[in-house]
């Protein structure tokens, strides 16, 4: 079953147009439309699978964040890069909050939570996928919840969403839930792909970070700011994820069927994307938004 949104999730505008048609290269091979709001320019997958059907689009051996196996060279690279990026991710919250209570939403198999725990944070996780949730609970020796609404009576100094916000079905309800879980002077850290990056422009409908239909929303700096303002949040810092340009380019080259040549192309295009972003408003392939209450 599929559902069609009649309104933009950011501004509630009803004037929508087709932006791109993209293929699901990971699971179904189906094609999905990405709509553009003509009022605020927000992009979102529309129509999209219902929340009941959506989990089926995550059932792939190649979906690395839900399991620990590396089934192909790209996933091996992902695990290698993850080893080095975890430490920088863990250091980031301490720049904005003293060590305390940390909630990681969409924690996958719990690798980030485990590193945060080692750094002194008291950690809690949210992960909807049952298999990943079980692995995360083993990793941190603590309960991991299926949804933020399952957490009662807790407040967190830091809430992290590493490439998660683009996946949630009810975007606005989710942000309300997170606001209710955030301590009064707490900080939310959100990482998402940026469709205004040079690699997105280069690969167009083959850009791997569109990842339809698992990615329901496709952000840029402007639409993220509008969405957060709607929920009385402000962006206090915007940071790059420079390695994502190479990883996303490599996946995009794989989708194009470029074989060994794709590895060379991905390095070249990753370098070009990061160079472009440095000169053009930090339009990196993925961005980290550091968010606090207004």
N, C-alpha and C positions, 0 to 999 in steps of 0.2 A: 504493500500500500504506500501511496505517496500523498503528500500534502503540499498545497500551494499557499504561500503567504501573500495576502492581499495588501499588506502594509509593510513599509520599511521598519525593521526592528529598532533603528536609531531615532528617526524623526517622525515615524508614523505616516510618512508620505505615501500616496497611493499611485503616483505616476512612476511606473517602472518600465524599463526597457531591457532587452537582452544585451549582454556585454560580451560573453564568450560561450562557446560550447566546448566542454572538456570531457575527456574520457577517464573512467576509473580504470587505471592500469594495474591496480593491486589485486582486486577481487572479482568484480562482476564483468568488467570490460564494457559496461553500459556507458552511455553518454548523458551528461547532465548540463543544464543551462545555469550560467551565473547571471543573475539579474543585477541591474544598476538602478539605484534610486535617483530619479531625475531632480530631486530636491536637495539631497545632501551628498550624493555620489557614493553612498555605501554600497558595497558589493556583497551579495549573498546567494548561496545555492538555492535555486527555486525553479521548479518544484524539487522536493527533497523527500527521502524516506521518512516515514513516521518514526516516532521515538521507539515504537515496538519493533520495527523492522531494522532500524539503523544498526544495532549490534551485529547483525549478520554481515555487514560490510567491513567488519574488523576481523573476520575469521580468515586469517591468512598467516601462513608460516613466515611470511616476510614482514609481518607487522612487529617490529623488533621491540617496541616499548611495552608490549604485553607478554614478552617471554625473554628468556636469557640466551636462547640459541641464536647462533649466527649462521643462517642458511645459505648465504651467498656473499660474494666479495664486498658488495655495497654495505651489507649489514656488519661484516667484519670491520669495515672502515668506521661505521657508526659507533661500534663498541670501542674502537681504538680512540676515536675523538672524544667519546663520552668520558673515558678515563681521565683525560686532561681537562675537560671543561667542568667536571663536577667540583673540583676544588675552587675554581673561580666563582662558580655559582654559590657555593657555601660561604665564601668570603663576602659576597655582596650584601646579604641582609645585615651584617654587623656594621656596615657603613651607615645604616639608617636607624637601627634599633640595638639596644644592649641585648645580649643573649638572654632568651626567655622562651616563651611558647611559640612554636612554629607549626603552621598547618600547610602541608603541600597538597594541593588539589590536583587530581589526575596524576597521582604519584607513580603509576605504572608498577614496576616490580620493586620499587623502594630504594633505588640506589642513591638518589639525592637525599632522601630521609636518613639513610644510614650514615652518610658523610656528615650531615648536619648534626646528627646524634653524637658522633665522635667529636664534633667541635663544641659540644656543650649545650646544644639546644634541646629542649623538651619537645619531642616531635609527635605529630598526629598526621595521619594520611587520609585522603579520600580517593577511592578508585572504583569506578563502576564495574569493571571487568572482573568476574569472579576468580579466574585463574591468576591474573596479575595481582589481585588483592591478596590472595593466599600467599604468593611469593613475597609480597611486601611485608606481610605480617610476620613471616619467618625471618625476613631480613632485619626488622627493627624490634622484634619481640614485643609487639604492641598491636592493639586493634586498629584496623583500617576500615573506614566507613564507606558504604556505597555512594552516599550523597551528602553534601554539606548540611542538609536539613536533618540528617540523622544525629548530628552533634548537638547536645543539649547543655546549656549552662556554662559554656566555655567561651573565653575571649582570647584572641591570639595577637601577639606583638607583630608577627610577620605571617602573611599568607602569600604563598607562591603558586603561580600557575605557569608552568613551563610548557608552552605550546599546547594549551588546553582550552582557552576561551573560544577558539574557533570551532571547537567540537560540540559545545553544549547546546541542547535543543532550544531551551527557553532562555535566551541570553539575558533578558532583563530580570527575570525571576532569580536567575543565578547570581547576578550582581547584588540584588537585594539580600539574598542569603549570606553572601560574603560580607556585606556591610554589617549585618547583624552579628557576625562572628569576629569582627575586627575590634581590637581594643581601641579606646578613645583616641589615643595618639599613635595607633599602629600604622603599618605600611603594607601595601599589597604590591607584589612584584609580578608583572605579567609579561610573558614573552610570546610574540606572535609573528607570523610571516608578514612581510610588507610588499604589497603588490605594486608599489611605486618604485621598487628597486630596479636596477638595470637588468639583472638576470631575469626578472619577471617580464620586462619589456622585450627582452631578446627571445625568450622561449615561448611567449604568448600562451596559447592553449596547452602547450606541452610543459609548462612550468610546473614542476612537481609539487610545489607548495600550495597549489590550488587543491590538490588531493581530494577531489570530489568523490563520493558525497560525504566523506568523513569530515572534511572541513566545510562547515555550514556557513561560515562568515569569512570575509576576506578584507582585512583591515589595512588602512594606511594611517599616517600620523593625524590627519585631519579628522577622519571619522572616529578614530579612537578617542580623541579629545572631546568630540561631540557626545559620544556615548557616555563617557565618564562624567561629563558635566551634568548630564541628565540625571545621574545618580549622586550628585553632589560630591564628586571626587575631583581632585586636581592632579595633574602630572607634575611631579617635582624633579624628575630626571628622565632622560631618554638615552639609552645605551645600545651600542651595536653588538650583534652576535656575528662576528666576521667569518667564522668558520662555516656558517650556514650557507654562504654564497657558494662554497665549493661542494658541499654535500648535496644541496638542492640542484646545482648544475649537473652533478654526476648522475643523479636520479633522472633528471630531465634528458640527459644524453642517452641514458638507458632506454627511456620511453621512445626516443627517436630511432633506436636501433643502431647506434653508431659504434658499438663494439669497443675495441681497444682505442680507436681514435677518440671516443667519447671521454676517456680518462684525460687525454691531453686537452681537449676542448674545455672540460670542466675546470681545469686549473687556469687556463687562459681567461675564461669567462668569469670565474670567481675573482681573479685579480682585477679584471676590468670593473666588475660590479662594486668591489670595495673601493677602488680608486674613484669611481664616479660618486659614490656615497660621501666620500671624504670632502668632495668639492660641492656637493649638492644636498644641503640640508639633512645630512646623515640618513640618506635613503638606502640603508643597508637591507640585505635580503631578509633578515629578521631583526626585530627590535625588542628591547626590554624597556617596558614602561614602569617607572617607580611611582606609585600612586598613594596619595593620602587624602583624608577628608578635607573638604573645604572649610 
